[in-house]
Amino acid sequence: MAKVLMKGNEAIAEAAIRAGCRHYFGYPITPQTEVAAYMAKRMPKIGGTFLQAESEISAINMVYGVSSAGLRVMTSSSSPGVSLKQEGISYLAGSDLPALIVNVQRGGPGLGGIQPSQSDYFQATKGGGHGDYHLTVLAPASVQEMADLTVKAFDLADKYRMPAMLLADGTMGQMMEPVELPEDCVHTVEKPWALTGTQGKREHNIINSLYLVPEQLEQKNLERYEKYKTVEQNEVICEEYMLDDADVCVVAFGIAARVSKNAITAARAKGIKAGLIRPVTLWPFPSEIIKKTADKVNGFISVELSMGQMIEDVKLAEECKKPVTLCSRVGGMIPTPEQVLKAIEDMEGGKI
Amino acid sequence: MQRGCPRKLPVSRSPERANAAAFASEGGEPHRQEQAPAPIKQSPKEAVDTTFKRVTLFAGHYGSGKTNLAVNYAIELKKTHDRVVIADLDIVNPYFRTKDSSELLNSMGIETVSPEFANSNVDLPALPSELYGVVQNRHRYAVLDIGGDDRGAYALGRFAPYILEENDFEMIYVANFCRPLTQSPEEALEVMREIETAGGIPFTAIVNNSNLAHLTTAETVLDGYEKCRELSSLCGLPVLFSSAERSLAGQLSLENVFPIDIQKKYYELY
């Protein structure tokens, strides 16, 4: 398969189509609008549905409907729009429905700005909407991963009957890189729970998140958290970079990880042994590897485009064994490799 | 090594010029005369000053490389022309735009006109009034960077009458056949027609900007050139030049290669 040059947003859309998604509902917002624009062009040509809903809230509830019918479906937005979707996402989780929600993050809070950000980490990984639930959250760091992780997110969603989120940022959405698109796949997960018509041959299925009997709702929550344990055991993905002999461990995802790799190369050139853990799944979080690394390194630096959100998970994972510092920019700004290098040097020099 | 030196780039050309006026008066789809495909040009002998048009517009599919090309073209233009202005008409793309290069351009004495809120947090598709100066002040050579696809070209519509009236323009279709929605000449032609309808100005030439970013090889450019020739025979417009990153440009066995420098951001790591 020859490579093509794509924007991250376009790669998400094309990969979703190749993963068998034929239903897209959304509402335009910078910096993810190309996802919708691409779908608007492609879906009518392949017998799919592109629908620009009247709002993000409508879009997420249309996703609920299509998912209930057992089909692959997605929506995409950027930070403020994803906030609007939270009620619907909670309903998807409460009804155990698979779906893909894409968040190409921009600066916040509120209307914020249109430049890149990672400050929806809490919202994505800790629930976001009401009630006890998780999404599987995947964080791409290249246009290639925008495509690959979109497919992966659909697979995980179907496998565990839970919504998945692709948590990208504005730079990932807007930057162009060569990408090898995934092959067309036919998804074969059986969905006996789906609303496909009983044909008079079976009891009818019910998709619902309302439980009138508290004992039943408790039981449902307990079962769901058993499922989450399985996901945490089996589905963690992370990349290690120059970690084997590292004294300083940078933890960063998405665009921050790319900047950090540059800083690590520069640190190594200066004789400082720095390495990187890049969580690819933000939930489940790669806690085990961080815990193990804590025994080997002098400390951790969490590099983020937020005021410090993932750093809390890093601290929980390493159990206070070593110091953890934050290196970040916010409001649409991106840390420079020099800034990360300085944080590495400070930690190496014992200045923290 | 200066094969395909950019000084030779602008070519005199055939019949399209007449169509501009027809297009303006009828205000709709361009009425093209049936004609044989324009021959791929041989090295022209004209002097530079007579071949650059007063206004050069770069339009094309979203992400085809218009901005990079426009910036490099303006720099080239400045070598032989005193007053050069580059204008950013892109109201579609919020992130990568000519304003990224404004410091470099201004240091070279090239004037820049960008939407007031470009590269800021304001997502407002407003164009500055100075843009009228760009098309109306005929003492300056102007390079116009148009937004991608028909959606981007709508912004051109209100300036089109001035450009058509002056009738000293080059409307360049920037072709990158590595983009997924324009991988065939037929798809590219579809986009060309959509842009012409939206922007109100007919294309007059094609430029081959086929690239795969850092993975671009000579083959990428040559394949793109072949497809440009096919597109040329479909639409009757000449292929003006092929552009390639400077280090690659020297290796190409092609006529009319325009070596370009690519503006990269520090997080675009490979």
Interface residues (C-beta under 8 A of the other chain):
Chain A: K3 V4 L5 M6 K7 E10 E14 T30 P31 E34 A37 Y38 K41 R42 G107 G112 G113 I114 Q115 G170 T171 Q174 M175 M176 E177 P178 L181 I255 R258 V259 K261 N262 G331 G332 I334 T336 P337
Chain B: Y62 G63 N93 P94 Y95 F96 S120 N121 V122 D123 R151 N176 C178 R179 P180 L181 Q183 N211 L212 A213 H214 L215 Y266 Y267 E268 L269
